[in-house]
Amino acid sequence: MNSPLLRSLFDDEDERRPLTISELNTEIKNALERRFASVWIEGEITNFFDASSGHWYFTLSDSDSQIKAACFKGENWRIRFKPFDGLQVRVRGKVTVYEPRGEYQVAVESLEPIGEGALRVAFEQIKEKLEKDRLFEDEFKRPLPYFPKRVGVVTSPNGAAFHDILNVLSRRTKSVSIVLIPTVVQGETAPESIRLAVQDANLFNRNAVEEDRIDVLIVGRGGGSSEDLSAFNEEQLARTIFASEIPIISAVGHEIDLTIADLVAD
């Protein structure tokens, strides 16, 4: 062991211990998740599989490449439609590794269809599902008050819709009190923001004295593209509107626009 070369080889024996496969996969996973903690990608869905566990597995591809993706049950319940092969989508998620097989994939956190055609497919899927659950039937519509004293408005405080509603109500009557319940009306967080605003209004009514209660809610926003209005086509929002104890008027977009919120509202 007088040789410097031999000493260096044997002295570094512990440091040169090989990694196990599990250790290597864990290190790769940690490195990928740090570097690609949040990514937006667009591609076409192929090989879609709806597992009995409730998880979705599929491949995202473009003309030159592909990547595996998984959207787990804890995330996909928020997605307002069921994906299918051939659908063009925009996905947000993180790159991770499925360690047992050493395969990297995108763990999907949100998924949106791209294009008017895809949005129409998503709309029809949700509409059909809610029709089967009888959410649109007249027998469940709440009567609208003829002379409301307090009107709640669920919309963006910065949008044109709120100012339009203020102008219309002020022209027709001076006795109505307007309560703004501010919310986001466009983008990824909009469906949940609107849903919580409706729930908050109902919670307020349960705890308020009668003269302070909101008589009717107006839920809406100004016009825009189908993608701009898509927050009002979300299933969980529709179910929240249906469950509301306060009558709800949907005022989304222009007269020619039709949303799920319009169909379920009173």
BABA-206876 format. One record per residue (C-alpha): x, y, z; residue in three letters. Coordinates in pm, 1 decimal, decimal comma. Each point is the difference from the previous one (the first is absolute). Layout:
c1: X; c2: Y; c3: Z; r: ALA
...
***
This chain:
c1: 0,0; c2: 0,0; c3: 0,0; r: MET
c1: 300,5; c2: 227,3; c3: -38,5; r: ASN
c1: -109,0; c2: 89,4; c3: -349,2; r: SER
c1: -183,0; c2: 336,5; c3: -6,3; r: PRO
c1: -225,1; c2: -135,0; c3: -271,7; r: LEU
c1: -104,7; c2: -304,5; c3: 204,9; r: LEU
c1: -54,6; c2: 211,1; c3: 311,4; r: ARG
c1: -224,7; c2: 239,9; c3: -188,1; r: SER
c1: -202,8; c2: -284,0; c3: -144,5; r: LEU
c1: -59,0; c2: -176,7; c3: 331,5; r: PHE
c1: -40,1; c2: 317,5; c3: 209,8; r: ASP
c1: -280,5; c2: 120,5; c3: -228,2; r: ASP
c1: -185,1; c2: -330,8; c3: 10,7; r: GLU
c1: -296,0; c2: 140,4; c3: 197,3; r: ASP
c1: -28,1; c2: 307,1; c3: -219,6; r: GLU
c1: -2,9; c2: -217,6; c3: -310,5; r: ARG
c1: -288,9; c2: -218,1; c3: 118,3; r: ARG
c1: -233,1; c2: -40,3; c3: -296,5; r: PRO
c1: -354,9; c2: 136,9; c3: 21,1; r: LEU
c1: -288,7; c2: -239,6; c3: 6,0; r: THR
c1: -251,1; c2: 35,1; c3: -282,4; r: ILE
c1: -253,2; c2: 135,5; c3: 248,0; r: SER
c1: 245,8; c2: 261,8; c3: 125,1; r: GLU
c1: 83,9; c2: 109,1; c3: -353,2; r: LEU
c1: -367,4; c2: 28,2; c3: -97,7; r: ASN
c1: -73,6; c2: 199,3; c3: 314,3; r: THR
c1: 283,5; c2: 243,5; c3: -74,6; r: GLU
c1: -116,7; c2: 38,7; c3: -360,1; r: ILE
c1: -356,4; c2: 57,7; c3: 119,2; r: LYS
c1: 106,4; c2: 267,2; c3: 249,0; r: ASN
c1: 214,4; c2: 175,0; c3: -260,9; r: ALA
c1: -278,6; c2: -0,4; c3: -261,4; r: LEU
c1: -265,4; c2: 121,4; c3: 244,4; r: GLU
c1: 222,8; c2: 288,0; c3: 110,0; r: ARG
c1: 80,2; c2: 101,3; c3: -358,1; r: ARG
c1: -348,3; c2: -54,7; c3: -147,7; r: PHE
c1: -224,6; c2: 72,4; c3: 298,2; r: ALA
c1: -259,9; c2: 176,8; c3: -215,1; r: SER
c1: -18,1; c2: -28,2; c3: -378,6; r: VAL
c1: -259,3; c2: 87,0; c3: -265,2; r: TRP
c1: -8,3; c2: -225,0; c3: -303,9; r: ILE
c1: -231,9; c2: -54,5; c3: -294,7; r: GLU
c1: -54,5; c2: -321,9; c3: -188,5; r: GLY
c1: -239,2; c2: -266,1; c3: -121,8; r: GLU
c1: -137,5; c2: -268,6; c3: 231,1; r: ILE
c1: 52,9; c2: -360,9; c3: -105,1; r: THR
c1: -30,4; c2: -332,4; c3: 183,8; r: ASN
c1: -244,5; c2: 146,8; c3: 252,1; r: PHE
c1: -81,4; c2: -242,7; c3: 282,6; r: PHE
c1: -253,5; c2: 61,9; c3: 277,6; r: ASP
c1: 115,1; c2: -233,0; c3: 276,3; r: ALA
c1: -237,8; c2: -157,2; c3: 253,7; r: SER
c1: 194,7; c2: 188,1; c3: 268,8; r: SER
c1: -129,6; c2: 326,6; c3: -145,2; r: GLY
c1: 340,1; c2: 102,3; c3: -138,9; r: HIS
c1: 43,5; c2: 95,6; c3: -366,3; r: TRP
c1: 300,9; c2: -111,5; c3: -202,5; r: TYR
c1: 81,6; c2: 116,0; c3: -351,6; r: PHE
c1: 272,2; c2: 108,5; c3: -240,0; r: THR
c1: 52,8; c2: 358,0; c3: -116,2; r: LEU
c1: 156,7; c2: 35,2; c3: -341,6; r: SER
c1: 84,9; c2: 244,3; c3: -275,1; r: ASP
c1: 133,3; c2: -67,9; c3: -348,2; r: SER
c1: 348,6; c2: -88,8; c3: 125,0; r: ASP
c1: -17,9; c2: -131,8; c3: 353,4; r: SER
c1: -213,2; c2: -130,3; c3: 283,7; r: GLN
c1: -10,7; c2: -20,4; c3: 379,0; r: ILE
c1: -205,0; c2: -207,9; c3: 241,5; r: LYS
c1: -242,6; c2: 177,0; c3: 230,0; r: ALA
c1: -205,0; c2: -85,3; c3: 306,4; r: ALA
c1: -288,4; c2: 196,8; c3: 149,7; r: CYS
c1: -81,4; c2: -142,5; c3: 339,3; r: PHE
c1: -344,4; c2: -22,0; c3: 158,8; r: LYS
c1: 77,4; c2: 278,5; c3: 245,9; r: GLY
c1: 53,5; c2: 237,7; c3: -291,8; r: GLU
c1: -227,9; c2: -117,1; c3: -280,7; r: ASN
c1: -326,0; c2: 50,7; c3: 189,2; r: TRP
c1: 48,4; c2: 373,5; c3: -65,1; r: ARG
c1: 27,7; c2: -47,5; c3: -377,8; r: ILE
c1: -329,5; c2: 84,9; c3: -165,3; r: ARG
c1: 3,6; c2: -266,9; c3: -272,7; r: PHE
c1: 129,2; c2: -348,0; c3: -68,0; r: LYS
c1: 297,3; c2: -8,4; c3: -241,3; r: PRO
c1: 14,0; c2: -231,1; c3: -299,8; r: PHE
c1: 245,8; c2: -102,2; c3: -270,3; r: ASP
c1: 66,0; c2: 261,7; c3: -264,7; r: GLY
c1: -87,8; c2: 296,7; c3: 222,7; r: LEU
c1: 238,7; c2: 296,7; c3: -8,7; r: GLN
c1: 63,0; c2: 124,3; c3: 353,3; r: VAL
c1: 201,6; c2: 244,8; c3: 205,6; r: ARG
c1: 141,4; c2: -158,5; c3: 314,9; r: VAL
c1: 155,9; c2: 139,8; c3: 315,7; r: ARG
c1: 194,3; c2: -229,1; c3: 228,9; r: GLY
c1: 340,8; c2: -111,4; c3: 117,9; r: LYS
c1: 248,8; c2: -243,2; c3: -146,9; r: VAL
c1: 59,6; c2: -293,4; c3: 230,4; r: THR
c1: 119,3; c2: -360,8; c3: -8,1; r: VAL
c1: -199,4; c2: -315,6; c3: 57,6; r: TYR
c1: 276,4; c2: -166,7; c3: 195,5; r: GLU
c1: -100,1; c2: -369,6; c3: -22,4; r: PRO
c1: 49,1; c2: 11,0; c3: -377,9; r: ARG
c1: 245,5; c2: 287,8; c3: -26,8; r: GLY
c1: -231,1; c2: 186,9; c3: -238,6; r: GLU
c1: -39,7; c2: 374,3; c3: 2,2; r: TYR
c1: -341,7; c2: 153,4; c3: -54,8; r: GLN
c1: -207,9; c2: 311,9; c3: 50,8; r: VAL
c1: -214,3; c2: 2,0; c3: 313,5; r: ALA
c1: -294,8; c2: 203,2; c3: -129,8; r: VAL
c1: -157,3; c2: 261,5; c3: 226,9; r: GLU
c1: -227,3; c2: 173,9; c3: -251,1; r: SER
c1: -113,6; c2: -79,6; c3: -351,3; r: LEU
c1: -185,2; c2: 218,7; c3: -250,0; r: GLU
c1: -123,3; c2: -79,0; c3: -350,9; r: PRO
c1: 139,3; c2: 217,7; c3: -280,3; r: ILE
c1: -218,7; c2: 145,6; c3: -271,4; r: GLY
c1: -369,4; c2: 66,5; c3: -46,7; r: GLU
c1: -72,7; c2: -358,4; c3: -103,9; r: GLY
c1: 159,3; c2: -148,9; c3: 309,9; r: ALA
c1: -181,5; c2: 246,0; c3: 226,1; r: LEU
c1: -329,6; c2: -94,2; c3: -164,2; r: ARG
c1: 68,2; c2: -370,2; c3: 64,1; r: VAL
c1: 76,4; c2: 72,8; c3: 366,0; r: ALA
c1: -318,0; c2: 209,8; c3: 26,4; r: PHE
c1: -216,3; c2: -278,3; c3: -144,7; r: GLU
c1: 155,3; c2: -261,3; c3: 230,4; r: GLN
c1: -80,1; c2: 202,1; c3: 311,3; r: ILE
c1: -344,8; c2: 98,5; c3: -128,0; r: LYS
c1: -92,4; c2: -363,2; c3: -63,4; r: GLU
c1: 123,3; c2: -105,6; c3: 345,4; r: LYS
c1: -191,6; c2: 273,5; c3: 181,9; r: LEU
c1: -313,5; c2: -64,3; c3: -203,4; r: GLU
c1: 5,8; c2: -359,9; c3: 121,7; r: LYS
c1: 26,0; c2: 131,4; c3: 355,3; r: ASP
c1: -306,1; c2: 225,1; c3: -65,6; r: ARG
c1: 176,1; c2: 324,9; c3: 85,8; r: LEU
c1: -172,4; c2: 192,2; c3: -280,3; r: PHE
c1: -360,8; c2: -98,7; c3: 72,7; r: GLU
c1: -254,3; c2: 274,0; c3: 70,7; r: ASP
c1: -135,3; c2: -169,1; c3: 311,2; r: GLU
c1: 325,8; c2: 80,8; c3: 181,0; r: PHE
c1: 11,9; c2: 367,7; c3: -99,8; r: LYS
c1: -36,0; c2: 243,8; c3: 288,7; r: ARG
c1: -254,2; c2: 281,2; c3: -42,9; r: PRO
c1: 155,8; c2: 340,3; c3: -65,2; r: LEU
c1: -121,7; c2: 282,3; c3: 224,3; r: PRO
c1: -206,3; c2: 269,4; c3: -174,8; r: TYR
c1: 133,0; c2: 282,6; c3: 217,3; r: PHE
c1: 340,6; c2: -95,6; c3: 141,6; r: PRO
c1: 140,8; c2: 232,1; c3: 264,2; r: LYS
c1: 356,9; c2: -130,9; c3: -4,8; r: ARG
c1: 169,2; c2: -133,8; c3: -313,1; r: VAL
c1: 332,1; c2: -182,7; c3: 20,8; r: GLY
c1: 229,1; c2: 24,2; c3: -302,8; r: VAL
c1: 266,1; c2: -267,2; c3: -48,5; r: VAL
c1: 245,2; c2: 137,1; c3: -254,3; r: THR
c1: 329,2; c2: 181,0; c3: -42,4; r: SER
c1: 4,4; c2: 344,1; c3: 163,6; r: PRO
c1: 208,1; c2: 127,0; c3: -292,8; r: ASN
c1: -211,2; c2: -134,9; c3: -284,6; r: GLY
c1: -258,2; c2: 176,3; c3: -213,0; r: ALA
c1: -272,9; c2: -239,6; c3: 115,2; r: ALA
c1: -16,7; c2: 140,9; c3: 353,5; r: PHE
c1: -30,8; c2: 357,3; c3: -122,1; r: HIS
c1: -267,5; c2: -103,0; c3: -252,1; r: ASP
c1: -201,6; c2: -169,4; c3: 276,0; r: ILE
c1: 34,9; c2: 307,0; c3: 221,6; r: LEU
c1: -123,9; c2: 226,9; c3: -280,0; r: ASN
c1: -300,6; c2: -219,1; c3: -84,0; r: VAL
c1: -109,8; c2: -38,3; c3: 362,0; r: LEU
c1: 48,0; c2: 367,7; c3: 82,0; r: SER
c1: -215,1; c2: 99,0; c3: -298,5; r: ARG
c1: -282,2; c2: -233,3; c3: 95,4; r: ARG
c1: -12,0; c2: 54,1; c3: 373,9; r: THR
c1: 173,3; c2: 195,4; c3: 272,4; r: LYS
c1: -105,9; c2: -228,2; c3: 281,9; r: SER
c1: 216,4; c2: -302,7; c3: -81,4; r: VAL
c1: 316,3; c2: -54,8; c3: 201,7; r: SER
c1: 282,2; c2: -159,7; c3: -198,8; r: ILE
c1: 257,0; c2: -228,1; c3: 162,0; r: VAL
c1: 310,9; c2: -76,0; c3: -203,3; r: LEU
c1: 156,7; c2: -340,9; c3: 63,4; r: ILE
c1: 328,4; c2: 37,9; c3: -191,2; r: PRO
c1: 140,6; c2: -292,6; c3: -190,8; r: THR
c1: 228,8; c2: -98,0; c3: -286,1; r: VAL
c1: -199,4; c2: -65,6; c3: -317,8; r: VAL
c1: 268,2; c2: -122,4; c3: -241,7; r: GLN
c1: 296,0; c2: -233,9; c3: 14,9; r: GLY
c1: 92,4; c2: -316,5; c3: 181,3; r: GLU
c1: -111,4; c2: 113,8; c3: 346,2; r: THR
c1: -330,9; c2: 150,9; c3: -113,1; r: ALA
c1: -235,2; c2: -301,4; c3: 40,2; r: PRO
c1: 102,2; c2: -58,4; c3: 360,2; r: GLU
c1: -2,6; c2: 373,7; c3: 77,0; r: SER
c1: -356,8; c2: 38,0; c3: -131,5; r: ILE
c1: -114,5; c2: -315,1; c3: 178,1; r: ARG
c1: 136,0; c2: 120,9; c3: 334,8; r: LEU
c1: -162,1; c2: 341,4; c3: -49,8; r: ALA
c1: -342,0; c2: -165,0; c3: -42,3; r: VAL
c1: 61,4; c2: -210,5; c3: 309,5; r: GLN
c1: 109,0; c2: 307,1; c3: 198,8; r: ASP
c1: -321,0; c2: 182,8; c3: -92,9; r: ALA
c1: -207,8; c2: -292,0; c3: 123,2; r: ASN
c1: 201,3; c2: -20,9; c3: 320,8; r: LEU
c1: -53,7; c2: 373,0; c3: 54,9; r: PHE
c1: -376,4; c2: -42,6; c3: -38,5; r: ASN
c1: -16,2; c2: -281,6; c3: 251,5; r: ARG
c1: 161,1; c2: 217,7; c3: 266,3; r: ASN
c1: -158,4; c2: 335,6; c3: -87,5; r: ALA
c1: -317,8; c2: 152,4; c3: 138,8; r: VAL
c1: -287,6; c2: 0,7; c3: -247,2; r: GLU
c1: 27,3; c2: 363,1; c3: -111,3; r: GLU
c1: 368,9; c2: -46,6; c3: -86,3; r: ASP
c1: -40,3; c2: -316,0; c3: -205,1; r: ARG
c1: 68,3; c2: -9,9; c3: -372,8; r: ILE
c1: -322,7; c2: -60,3; c3: -195,9; r: ASP
c1: 156,4; c2: -99,2; c3: -331,5; r: VAL
c1: 348,8; c2: -59,0; c3: -143,1; r: LEU
c1: 119,0; c2: 109,3; c3: -342,9; r: ILE
c1: 294,7; c2: -209,7; c3: -115,5; r: VAL
c1: 173,5; c2: 111,6; c3: -315,3; r: GLY
c1: 252,7; c2: 187,3; c3: -208,7; r: ARG
c1: 22,7; c2: 188,9; c3: -327,4; r: GLY
c1: 41,3; c2: -153,1; c3: -341,7; r: GLY
c1: 300,1; c2: -183,8; c3: -135,9; r: GLY
c1: 112,6; c2: -305,3; c3: -191,3; r: SER
c1: -114,3; c2: -351,8; c3: 88,9; r: SER
c1: 326,6; c2: -47,2; c3: 187,1; r: GLU
c1: -56,1; c2: 324,6; c3: 193,6; r: ASP
c1: -343,6; c2: -121,1; c3: 111,9; r: LEU
c1: 106,9; c2: -357,1; c3: 73,6; r: SER
c1: 12,3; c2: 51,5; c3: 378,8; r: ALA
c1: -381,7; c2: 9,8; c3: -7,5; r: PHE
c1: -11,1; c2: -345,9; c3: -160,9; r: ASN
c1: 166,4; c2: -174,6; c3: 294,2; r: GLU
c1: -188,5; c2: -290,7; c3: 159,6; r: GLU
c1: 70,8; c2: 80,3; c3: 365,1; r: GLN
c1: -112,2; c2: 359,4; c3: -48,7; r: LEU
c1: -324,0; c2: -125,3; c3: -156,9; r: ALA
c1: -65,1; c2: -225,4; c3: 298,1; r: ARG
c1: 66,5; c2: 288,6; c3: 239,3; r: THR
c1: -247,6; c2: 221,3; c3: -188,2; r: ILE
c1: -254,9; c2: -282,1; c3: 12,4; r: PHE
c1: 47,3; c2: -41,2; c3: 376,1; r: ALA
c1: -22,9; c2: 372,6; c3: 76,1; r: SER
c1: -274,8; c2: 103,1; c3: 240,2; r: GLU
c1: 0,9; c2: 346,8; c3: -161,1; r: ILE
c1: -164,3; c2: 26,4; c3: -344,9; r: PRO
c1: 263,4; c2: 58,4; c3: -268,0; r: ILE
c1: -10,9; c2: 187,9; c3: -328,1; r: ILE
c1: 275,4; c2: -83,3; c3: -248,8; r: SER
c1: 122,2; c2: 299,3; c3: -200,3; r: ALA
c1: 293,2; c2: -135,2; c3: -196,0; r: VAL
c1: 120,2; c2: 151,9; c3: -325,0; r: GLY
c1: -232,0; c2: 126,8; c3: -271,5; r: HIS
c1: -351,8; c2: -113,2; c3: -83,5; r: GLU
c1: 123,3; c2: -253,9; c3: -254,8; r: ILE
c1: 236,1; c2: -166,1; c3: 250,1; r: ASP
c1: -118,8; c2: -310,0; c3: 184,7; r: LEU
c1: 179,1; c2: -146,5; c3: 301,1; r: THR
c1: -67,8; c2: -281,7; c3: 244,7; r: ILE
c1: -58,6; c2: 267,5; c3: 265,3; r: ALA
c1: -285,9; c2: 138,4; c3: -213,9; r: ASP
c1: -164,6; c2: -341,6; c3: -17,5; r: LEU
c1: 17,2; c2: -77,1; c3: 371,8; r: VAL
c1: -81,4; c2: 348,3; c3: 132,8; r: ALA
c1: -352,8; c2: 115,0; c3: 83,0; r: ASP
***
